[in-house]
Amino acid sequence: YYNKENVCLFSARNFGISYASGIYILPLDSDDKIECTYLQKAIKAFKEDNELKLVYCRVSYFGAKEIEWVLDPYSFNELLINNMIFCSAVFKKEDFIKIKGYSENLKFGLEDWDLWIRLLNPNGKVFKIPEILFFYRKHYGTSMSDKFNNLENHNYTMNIIFDNNREIYNGYFENPIKTAWKCVRYQKKIAKIEKSKFYNFELKVKEILRMVKSKLNKY
């Protein structure tokens, strides 16, 4: 048993993993659940492919909401923009130590996203078990994710993730001024389309069809 002063989630995980004697690591929060075969199937995948860096599975909500949490397919390019791997994926301790564990400057969360970016940079192999083996609790009240309803907290966290992985992002994305310029051009094109007669005619047709469908459903 090891005791640590309560600081934050990622600090506790780094502390615990530093004492772990196993080859594989599965972070699991106290309010979430896993199927009893999750670890068995994850380790089997690692043993069948020595190049694997991370194994995860399909996931379902439970608690306030009970439905499958449908994640986007994995690609490293997409991972740089949006995290599609939940926090309780399985990885090797030796790979975790090489990248110095969870970043301790992410005080509002998303430390798992930052970890995956560094762990998988840029050619790390990932395997997704095609079964629901992880269950993520959806709370009725508040949770850690509620902190991101605050725009300031959200922007702070996005900036930290970018700064932690600046070299990786610079290798995948072009000059931000050029990107912003493209976005402005696209917005202008969209605005032009929305003002066109054809677009407005299409909207009116869709509205009429919705009304007809609604009437038919009543009968």
Secondary structure as UniProt FT lines:
FT   HELIX           9..19
FT   STRAND          24..25
FT   TURN            30..31
FT   STRAND          33..34
FT   TURN            36..37
FT   HELIX           38..48
FT   TURN            50..51
FT   STRAND          52..63
FT   STRAND          68..69
FT   HELIX           76..79
FT   TURN            80..81
FT   STRAND          90..92
FT   HELIX           93..98
FT   TURN            99..100
FT   TURN            104..105
FT   TURN            107..108
FT   HELIX           111..119
FT   TURN            121..123
FT   STRAND          125..138
FT   HELIX           144..149
FT   HELIX           151..164
FT   HELIX           166..172
FT   HELIX           176..195
FT   HELIX           197..218
//
